[in-house]
């Protein structure tokens, strides 16, 4: 590749040191998922979709629902939904 730099794993590791930036002391320590969860417990959220099929006057309609759950309290909030018209077959 002309004019493009090729970055290797080693170069990405060595570049900050070449610029005088030493690695942070905490990066050498091993952190567990348990430690991460305890530290961020107040702000962890999960989100996902689920679908619901509803029988209406015009036939079956599939609704996609987007929800968010606070991990700490397990409170669920419906963030949005959209309906998709499906054929009856």
C-alpha positions in Angstrom: 0.0 0.0 0.0 1.6 3.2 -1.1 1.5 6.1 1.4 -0.3 4.1 4.0 1.3 3.2 7.3 1.1 -0.4 8.3 0.4 -0.7 12.0 1.4 -3.9 13.8 0.4 -4.9 17.3 3.9 -4.1 18.5 3.9 -0.6 16.9 0.6 0.2 18.6 2.1 -0.8 21.9 5.4 1.1 21.4 4.0 4.3 19.9 2.8 5.9 23.3 6.2 5.1 24.9 8.0 6.7 22.0 6.0 9.8 22.6 7.0 9.8 26.3 3.7 8.4 27.6 4.2 5.6 30.2 1.5 3.0 30.8 -0.9 3.7 33.6 -0.1 1.7 36.8 -3.6 0.3 37.0 -3.4 -1.3 33.6 -1.0 -3.9 35.0 -3.5 -5.0 37.6 -6.0 -7.7 36.8 -9.6 -6.6 37.2 -12.5 -9.1 37.6 -16.1 -8.8 36.3 -17.2 -8.7 39.9 -15.0 -5.7 40.6 -16.3 -4.0 37.4 -20.0 -4.7 38.4 -19.5 -3.4 41.9 -17.8 -0.2 40.7 -20.4 0.6 38.0 -23.5 -0.9 39.7 -25.3 2.5 39.9 -25.2 3.1 36.2 -25.5 -0.3 34.5 -28.4 -0.7 32.1 -29.5 -3.5 29.7 -31.6 -3.1 26.6 -33.2 -5.4 24.1 -36.2 -5.9 21.7 -39.1 -8.2 21.9 -42.0 -8.7 19.5 -45.7 -9.0 20.2 -48.3 -10.1 17.6 -51.6 -8.4 18.0 -54.9 -9.3 16.3 -56.6 -6.2 15.1 -59.5 -5.2 12.8 -57.2 -5.4 9.7 -55.5 -8.6 10.7 -52.4 -9.6 12.5 -49.9 -6.8 13.3 -46.4 -7.5 14.7 -45.2 -4.8 17.1 -41.5 -4.5 18.0 -40.9 -3.1 21.4 -37.6 -1.7 22.6 -37.0 -1.7 26.4 -34.3 -0.6 28.9 -33.8 -2.2 32.3 -31.8 -0.7 35.2 -29.7 -3.6 36.5 -29.6 -2.3 40.1 -33.4 -1.9 40.6 -34.6 -4.2 37.8 -37.0 -1.5 36.8 -38.1 -1.8 33.1 -38.9 1.2 30.9 -40.5 0.8 27.5 -38.4 3.1 25.3 -40.3 2.8 22.1 -42.3 0.6 19.8 -43.1 0.2 16.1 -45.7 -1.9 14.3 -45.0 -3.9 11.3 -48.0 -5.1 9.1 -47.7 -8.8 8.4 -49.7 -10.9 6.0 -52.1 -13.5 7.3 -51.2 -16.8 5.8 
